[in-house]
Amino acid sequence: MRVVVLVLLAVNALFFAWSRGWLDTVTGLPAQAGREPHRSANQQNPERIQPLAASAVAALARRSCLELGPLEGDTALAAAQAALKAAGATDAELRSSEQAGVWVVATIKLADPDFRARKEATYKQLRLRIEPLEGLPAEQPAFVLSRHASQAAAETQIEAFGKRGMKGLRVLALKPALTRHTLVLPQADGLLAGRLKASKDAALAAGFKACSAAPAASAASS
C-alpha cells in the first residue's frame, strides 16, 4: 500500500510540474500549447487576417463554369496550368483534342518558268488536279499533286506516282498534327473568376469565357 501511495504522489508531482510548464523542454509537450497566450504567440502573420466584406462573401457564394482555350500544344498548356496554380485555381479539368495535320505530295522546286510550264502540261495530260504550293516560301515555286491527313498516306501516294513513272516528287508537311487543349473550371467562385479575368499573365492571354458545354465525365483532372 505504501508503494501505491508513493507512486501516486510521484505521478501527481510530475503532473503538477508539467502543468506549470517546468517540463516543457524535457517532454517536448508544452502544457500551454492549446491555450492563450501561447496559441496567439504562435500565429503566423496574424496581421494578414482580415474580415471579408459583404461583397466578397457574396462573390464567394457565386459559382460559374469557366474555360480557357483552345491552347495549342503542350508548352502553352504547361504555362497556363502554372499560371492557374499561382492564381489559386487548383481544380482545372483538362480536355484535349487532336487536330489532324496536312501532308502533301509536291514537286521539287520549279524555278525555271519553261520547265514549270512543261511539267504543268504533263500533269494536265495525266488528268491530275494540281495547285500551286502555298505556305512554305522556301519550297516555292512548286505544284501540289495531292493532300493527305498523315505522312504515311502521303508516302504511299508518292510510291504510287513513282510506279506511273513520275519523278521529282517529295512529301512536305504543310501543317503538322497538333493537340489542342481546353482548361475548365467547373465551379469557379466570383473572387477567383475576377482574379483570372483581370490577370495580365501572358499564359492566360487566350482569355476565360463561359463554358460552352458541361465538362465531359471522362475529362482528365490536371
BELRAWO-V743417 format. One record per residue. N is the residue number from 1. RES is the residue in one small letter. PSI is psi as a letter, one per 30 degrees, with the letter a starting at -180 (* if undefined). Layout:
{{N:RES:PSI} {N:RES:PSI}}
//
This chain:
{{1:m:e} {2:r:e} {3:v:e} {4:v:e} {5:v:e} {6:l:e} {7:v:e} {8:l:e} {9:l:e} {10:a:e} {11:v:e} {12:n:e} {13:a:e} {14:l:e} {15:f:e} {16:f:e} {17:a:e} {18:w:e} {19:s:f} {20:r:f} {21:g:g} {22:w:f} {23:l:g} {24:d:e} {25:t:f} {26:v:e} {27:t:f} {28:g:g} {29:l:i} {30:p:k} {31:a:f} {32:q:g} {33:a:e} {34:g:g} {35:r:l} {36:e:k} {37:p:g} {38:h:e} {39:r:e} {40:s:e} {41:a:f} {42:n:g} {43:q:k} {44:q:j} {45:n:h} {46:p:f} {47:e:f} {48:r:f} {49:i:j} {50:q:k} {51:p:k} {52:l:k} {53:a:l} {54:a:e} {55:s:e} {56:a:e} {57:v:e} {58:a:e} {59:a:e} {60:l:e} {61:a:f} {62:r:k} {63:r:k} {64:s:l} {65:c:k} {66:l:k} {67:e:k} {68:l:k} {69:g:a} {70:p:k} {71:l:k} {72:e:j} {73:g:l} {74:d:f} {75:t:e} {76:a:e} {77:l:e} {78:a:e} {79:a:e} {80:a:e} {81:q:e} {82:a:e} {83:a:e} {84:l:e} {85:k:e} {86:a:f} {87:a:f} {88:g:g} {89:a:j} {90:t:g} {91:d:g} {92:a:k} {93:e:k} {94:l:k} {95:r:k} {96:s:l} {97:s:k} {98:e:k} {99:q:j} {100:a:k} {101:g:a} {102:v:j} {103:w:k} {104:v:l} {105:v:j} {106:a:l} {107:t:l} {108:i:l} {109:k:k} {110:l:i} {111:a:e} {112:d:k} {113:p:e} {114:d:e} {115:f:e} {116:r:e} {117:a:e} {118:r:e} {119:k:e} {120:e:e} {121:a:e} {122:t:e} {123:y:e} {124:k:e} {125:q:e} {126:l:g} {127:r:h} {128:l:k} {129:r:j} {130:i:l} {131:e:l} {132:p:k} {133:l:k} {134:e:l} {135:g:f} {136:l:i} {137:p:e} {138:a:f} {139:e:g} {140:q:l} {141:p:k} {142:a:l} {143:f:k} {144:v:k} {145:l:f} {146:s:l} {147:r:k} {148:h:l} {149:a:f} {150:s:l} {151:q:e} {152:a:e} {153:a:e} {154:a:e} {155:e:e} {156:t:e} {157:q:e} {158:i:e} {159:e:e} {160:a:e} {161:f:e} {162:g:e} {163:k:f} {164:r:g} {165:g:g} {166:m:k} {167:k:l} {168:g:h} {169:l:l} {170:r:l} {171:v:k} {172:l:k} {173:a:j} {174:l:e} {175:k:j} {176:p:l} {177:a:k} {178:l:k} {179:t:k} {180:r:k} {181:h:k} {182:t:k} {183:l:k} {184:v:k} {185:l:j} {186:p:f} {187:q:h} {188:a:k} {189:d:l} {190:g:e} {191:l:e} {192:l:e} {193:a:e} {194:g:e} {195:r:e} {196:l:e} {197:k:f} {198:a:f} {199:s:k} {200:k:g} {201:d:k} {202:a:f} {203:a:f} {204:l:g} {205:a:f} {206:a:f} {207:g:k} {208:f:k} {209:k:l} {210:a:k} {211:c:k} {212:s:f} {213:a:l} {214:a:k} {215:p:k} {216:a:k} {217:a:f} {218:s:g} {219:a:k} {220:a:k} {221:s:k} {222:s:*}}
//
